[in-house]
Amino acid sequence: MVFQVKLDVFEGPLDLLLHLIEKEEIDIYDIPIARITESYLEYMRMMDELDLEVAGEFLVMASTLLYIKSKMLLPSTEGEGGDMLSAEDPRAPLVERLLEYKKYKRAAAFLQEREAEQQKIFIRDAGTEGPSPLPFEASLFDLLSAFREVLQKSSSRPSLEVTRDRLSLDEKIAELANRLRKRSPLDFFSLFSLQADRGELILTFLALLELIRQGLALVRQAEPFGEIMVYRKKPSRGRIPEVPSKV
């Protein structure tokens, strides 16, 4: 089945690289390019398996990482007298881009905080329901990392052959929205049934991404890479869809 949830409100390839660097506590000035490339490609494979419609910039970055990796695998050349020639580190342009982007993100976050202070807008007033959201917003890559844990736990359990009608993506979106309407926030892992098959798990994850994209759900953490909580957001117009009744 093809779902293709568009990720136009989510992050780009530089965000993914910064996520990996910070999560794995890597020195940004000395990136282990082989390791970071494999981690990056793993996320790409996962997004491909989920049939997410990602921007072409992700593929460009993957090519860049593979090029840098190949350059670093080349043997160093020797100059006259056997001295090793010093070449520019092929990672340098990427590190420069990451540092510049990180600076930009920090500046943008600072301006957002200042604007919120000046307008006296608190997180609770941002349209969420229930307790005030946790301070850190979970990224797409936090969600993918958590969902990978869901799939790993699912694959380690004995499979049960259960034949039943599977909901469409629209129906799953409505079902998840109704759960959030009844209770908010919900722990990320509680969204997934232990008895669900892989297809059902993927459908639930895609439904969550679509709710976030539509501005109907918010995902937050108490700290970076921490536990993810899912909050219901009040729609700016219309209402949260409900599960359609079956005849």
PyMOL commands that set and color helices and strands:
alter all, ss='L'
color gray80, all
select helices_A, chain A and resi 13-23+33-49+56-73+80-82+92-118+123-126+140-155+169-182+188-191+198-213
alter helices_A, ss='H'
color red, helices_A
select strands_A, chain A and resi 136-137+186-187+217-221+228-232
alter strands_A, ss='S'
color yellow, strands_A
deselect
rebuild
show_as cartoon
